[in-house]
């Protein structure tokens, strides 16, 4: 396909992705009050539990408008994620083989729900993060936070959790192309459990053991589930390779027919 046609197709797919974001942006704009209320609820809980002032500061004239616009755009992007991920897949598939298209399509279908599940997990543990990070404020003090920084911190956490839930897809993709075997992943299980425990403890610190449990267990289940799929895939690939080797050997061992020898 000529370069000009590639650019035209890219423009059309970007335009379709942008159109898909509009409903999400409109929805977020309408329910902005409820979203901000949910994001700032931990601040009210801090005031009740510790008796300190915890609130957001809007330092500029346009800060509140910027905040509303950013939340609307980001939520629109999240809601439209199945559409723009599909548009990206459809743009690159013409250069792939049929088998590669089948693999990438399955990865796409697995990635979207896992990413959204990770974002949801980040949303669930967000109050614990705020409570922990403000626990160092002395009694009688005030914790006045910049509204944009507060929002950025929340989004970074949720995006991080979304990406963390995509790790199993990456592990299986590396295994599917033959770079890493499942047993190699399995050998690192101690470091994996340690890493997940540390991340869970940071996300749900203090005495909230249940939050740590509900955060760490899904990550471990996803990790070891991916390892199980990798090991199954390795065994299937090994059987196929062994079968091909036997067929090659049997073909090489066939005796030369008598009439072929006479012709020689």
N, C-alpha and C positions, 0 to 999 in steps of 0.2 A: 504494500500500500504506500503511495507517495506521501512525503512529509506533510504536504498541504492537507491531505485528507485526514491524516492522523491528528493534526492540530484542530481541524474542524470537528472531528469526533470528540476530542478532549473538551473542546468548548461546549459542545452540546451536552455532554455528560455532566460537566460542572454546572451548567445551567439547570439541568434536571435535579441535581443534588441540592442546589440552592432553592429551587421551588419546593422541594420536599421539606425544607427546613421551615418554611413560612407557617404552616399550621402549628408546629411546636412553639415557634416564637410567639405567635398570637396567644396560644394557651398559657404560656409562661407569663406573658404580659398581663393577662387577666387574673391569674392566680398568684401574682407576685406577692401580695400581702400574706397569703398563707405560707408561701415558701420562705419568706423572711421570718415569719413567725416560728416556723419549724427550725430554721437554722439558728435563730437567736434564743430559742427556748432554754438551752443550757445556761445562758446568762441569768435568766430569771431563777433557775434552780440554784445557781451559785449564791445569789443574794439571799434566798430563803435558807439555804443550808449553812452558810458561813457568815452571813451578816456583813458582807462587803459589797461595795457598789461595783457592778459589772455591766457595762453598756457599750454601745457602738458610737463612734464619733464620725461625723460627716464634715470634714474640714473645709471642703470647697463648696462653692455655689452649685456646681454641677455634679457633685459627688453622688448624690442620691439618684440622679438621672442616669449617670454612668453605671451605677450598681444595678439598677433595674434593667438597663440595656444589656449588660454583660450576662446577667442571669438568664434573660430571655434568649439571647443568642446561644448560650451554652446548652440550655435545655432543648432548644430547637435542634441543635447539632446531635444531641443524644437521642432524641426521639426519631430523627431522620437517619440514624446510623444504619439500619438495614438497607435503606435506599442508596446512600452514598457508598456503602461497602459493596453493594451489588454493582453499582455503576463502575467502581474501580475494577472489580472482577471482570465485568463485561468488556472493559477497555483493554485489559491485558490478555484475555483468553485467545484472541485471534492468533497470537504468537506461540500458543502452547499446543502440545499434542492432546489427543483425546483423553489419554490416561492422566496427563497433568491437569487438564481441565476438571476431570472428575475429582482428583485429589484436592485441588484448590477450592472447588465448590463445597466439598465436605468440611474443609477447614473453615470456610466462611460461615457455614451454618453452625458450626460448633463455637466459633469465636464470638458471635454477636450475643447469644444468651449468657456465655461465661463472663464476658465483659460487663454486661448489665448486672449480672449477679454480684460481681465484685464491687461495682458502684453502689449497689444496694447495701452490701456489707459495710462499705465505708460510711454510708449514711447512718447505719445502725450504731456503729461505734463512735460516731462523731461526738455525741454528748460526753462520753467517757474521756475523750481526748481533751475537750475543753475543760472539764472538771479537773483533770490531772495537771494541765499546763497552768491553770490559775491557782492551784493549791499552794503555790509559793507566795502568794500575795498575803502580807500580814493582816491580822485581824484589825478592822477599822480602816483599812486602806481602800483604795479605789483601783479598779482595773478598767480603764477606758481604752478601748481598742479602735484602731482605724478600720472603718467599715470595709474598705477594699482589701486590706491585708487579711481581715477575718475571712472574707469570702474566698480569697485566693488560697488561704490555708485549707479551707474546707474542700475546695475543688481539687487541690493537689492530693489530699488524702484519698478522695473518692477515685480519682484517676489512677493513683498508685494501686489501690485495691483492685480496680478493674484490670490493670495490666498484670497484677499478681495472679489473678484468676486465669489469665491467658497462658501462663507458664506451661501447663500440661499440653496445650496445642503445639507450642514451640518444641517441647521435648519429643512429642510424637512425630512432628515434621522432620526433625533432625534424624530420628530413627528411620523414618520411611524412606529417606534418600540415602540411607546407609552410612551416615557419618558416625553415629553413636549407637551402640547396642544397649538393650534394656538392662542387661546385667551390670553395665558400667554405671547407669543411674542408680541401680540397687545398691552398689557398693558404697555410695555416698549417703546412705539413709541416715547415718548418725548426724552428719553435718546438716542434712535437711531438717531433721527434727529439731536440732539445736537452733537453726536459723528461724524456723517457723515459731518456735517457742519465744525467741527474743522479740520477733516482730509482734507477736500476739501480746506479749507483756508490755511492750511500748504502746500498743494501741489500746490496751485495757489494763492500765497499771493499777497499783494499789491492791485492795483486797477483793476487787471484782473478778473473782476466779471464773465465774460462769461466762462473762463476756469474753475472757481470754480463751475459754474452752470452745465457745461457739464460733470464735474467729479462727482458731488454730485447726480444729478438726476438719472443717471443709477443705482447707488448704492441703492438709495431709492426705485426705481422701482423694482429692483431685490428683495429687502428685503420685501416690502409689497406684491409683487407677490408671494413670498414664503409663507408669512402668509396666503394669500388667499387660496393657495393650501392646507395648513395645516388645515384651518378651514373646507374646503370642505371634506378633508379626515376624520376629526373628526366627522362631521355629518354623513358621510357614515358609519363609524365604530360604531357610537352610534345607528344608525338604525339597523345595523346588530346585535348588542348586544341586543337591545330591542326585535327584532324578535326572537332571540334564547331564550331569557327569557320567552316570551309568549308561545313559543312551549314547553318549559320545564314545565311551569305552567299547560298548557292544558293537557300534558301527565300525570302529577301528579294528576290532578283532575278527570281523567277518572274513572268511577265506575268499580268495580271488576265484571266481568261477573258472571251470576247465576251458570253456571256449574262449575266455579272455586270455588265458595263458597260451592257447594255440595261436591266437592272433598275434600275441607278442613274439 
